[in-house]
Amino acid sequence: MMQDVSFHRGKKNGKEIRWFYNGKPYYEKNFLHGKLHGVKKEWDMQSELKVSEIWNSGRLHEKLK
């Protein structure tokens, strides 16, 4: 798998994206000071959305799928 993630002062900060080897997205997560914050989405290998959630400072705020 391929991955792109940003860090600030040693903690994840910003968007983290990971792709399957075939180039299709596996997940997309947003972080703020090392905690999930914002939209989190996960797909299967056929690009079907399996998980869609909204996080706020490391706590699940809303599960959309």
C-alpha positions as YAML, in Angstrom:
chain: A
units: angstrom
residues:
- id: 1
  name: MET
  ca: [0.00, 0.00, 0.00]
- id: 2
  name: MET
  ca: [1.02, 3.59, -0.56]
- id: 3
  name: GLN
  ca: [0.47, 6.30, 2.02]
- id: 4
  name: ASP
  ca: [0.71, 10.06, 2.43]
- id: 5
  name: VAL
  ca: [0.55, 11.65, 5.89]
- id: 6
  name: SER
  ca: [1.64, 14.95, 7.47]
- id: 7
  name: PHE
  ca: [3.16, 15.47, 10.90]
- id: 8
  name: HIS
  ca: [3.58, 18.50, 13.12]
- id: 9
  name: ARG
  ca: [5.81, 18.27, 16.18]
- id: 10
  name: GLY
  ca: [5.81, 14.47, 15.96]
- id: 11
  name: LYS
  ca: [2.02, 14.05, 15.76]
- id: 12
  name: LYS
  ca: [-0.21, 13.41, 12.77]
- id: 13
  name: ASN
  ca: [-1.69, 16.68, 11.59]
- id: 14
  name: GLY
  ca: [-3.77, 17.16, 8.46]
- id: 15
  name: LYS
  ca: [-4.90, 14.57, 5.95]
- id: 16
  name: GLU
  ca: [-3.69, 10.98, 5.89]
- id: 17
  name: ILE
  ca: [-4.42, 9.03, 2.72]
- id: 18
  name: ARG
  ca: [-3.64, 5.40, 1.93]
- id: 19
  name: TRP
  ca: [-4.17, 3.64, -1.40]
- id: 20
  name: PHE
  ca: [-4.38, 0.01, -2.42]
- id: 21
  name: TYR
  ca: [-1.59, -1.18, -4.75]
- id: 22
  name: ASN
  ca: [-4.02, -0.85, -7.66]
- id: 23
  name: GLY
  ca: [-4.17, 2.93, -7.04]
- id: 24
  name: LYS
  ca: [-7.71, 2.97, -5.63]
- id: 25
  name: PRO
  ca: [-8.21, 4.70, -2.27]
- id: 26
  name: TYR
  ca: [-8.20, 2.58, 0.89]
- id: 27
  name: TYR
  ca: [-8.86, 5.30, 3.47]
- id: 28
  name: GLU
  ca: [-8.76, 9.02, 4.08]
- id: 29
  name: LYS
  ca: [-8.51, 10.42, 7.61]
- id: 30
  name: ASN
  ca: [-8.01, 13.89, 9.05]
- id: 31
  name: PHE
  ca: [-5.98, 14.61, 12.17]
- id: 32
  name: LEU
  ca: [-5.48, 17.56, 14.49]
- id: 33
  name: HIS
  ca: [-2.63, 17.34, 17.04]
- id: 34
  name: GLY
  ca: [-2.48, 13.53, 16.65]
- id: 35
  name: LYS
  ca: [-6.22, 12.90, 17.11]
- id: 36
  name: LEU
  ca: [-8.83, 12.06, 14.51]
- id: 37
  name: HIS
  ca: [-10.63, 15.28, 13.65]
- id: 38
  name: GLY
  ca: [-12.96, 15.73, 10.70]
- id: 39
  name: VAL
  ca: [-14.07, 13.23, 8.08]
- id: 40
  name: LYS
  ca: [-12.85, 9.63, 8.03]
- id: 41
  name: LYS
  ca: [-13.69, 7.43, 5.02]
- id: 42
  name: GLU
  ca: [-12.76, 3.85, 4.11]
- id: 43
  name: TRP
  ca: [-13.32, 1.97, 0.85]
- id: 44
  name: ASP
  ca: [-13.00, -1.63, -0.29]
- id: 45
  name: MET
  ca: [-10.91, -2.72, -3.30]
- id: 46
  name: GLN
  ca: [-13.90, -2.17, -5.62]
- id: 47
  name: SER
  ca: [-14.06, 1.49, -4.46]
- id: 48
  name: GLU
  ca: [-17.29, 0.94, -2.50]
- id: 49
  name: LEU
  ca: [-17.51, 3.26, 0.51]
- id: 50
  name: LYS
  ca: [-17.60, 1.11, 3.66]
- id: 51
  name: VAL
  ca: [-17.09, 3.69, 6.45]
- id: 52
  name: SER
  ca: [-17.93, 7.38, 6.64]
- id: 53
  name: GLU
  ca: [-17.62, 9.14, 10.00]
- id: 54
  name: ILE
  ca: [-17.09, 12.57, 11.48]
- id: 55
  name: TRP
  ca: [-14.61, 12.88, 14.36]
- id: 56
  name: ASN
  ca: [-14.02, 15.73, 16.80]
- id: 57
  name: SER
  ca: [-10.71, 15.77, 18.72]
- id: 58
  name: GLY
  ca: [-10.42, 11.98, 18.86]
- id: 59
  name: ARG
  ca: [-14.08, 11.26, 19.61]
- id: 60
  name: LEU
  ca: [-16.62, 9.91, 17.17]
- id: 61
  name: HIS
  ca: [-19.16, 12.67, 16.53]
- id: 62
  name: GLU
  ca: [-21.33, 11.09, 13.84]
- id: 63
  name: LYS
  ca: [-21.38, 7.81, 11.92]
- id: 64
  name: LEU
  ca: [-22.68, 8.44, 8.40]
- id: 65
  name: LYS
  ca: [-22.19, 4.91, 7.04]
...
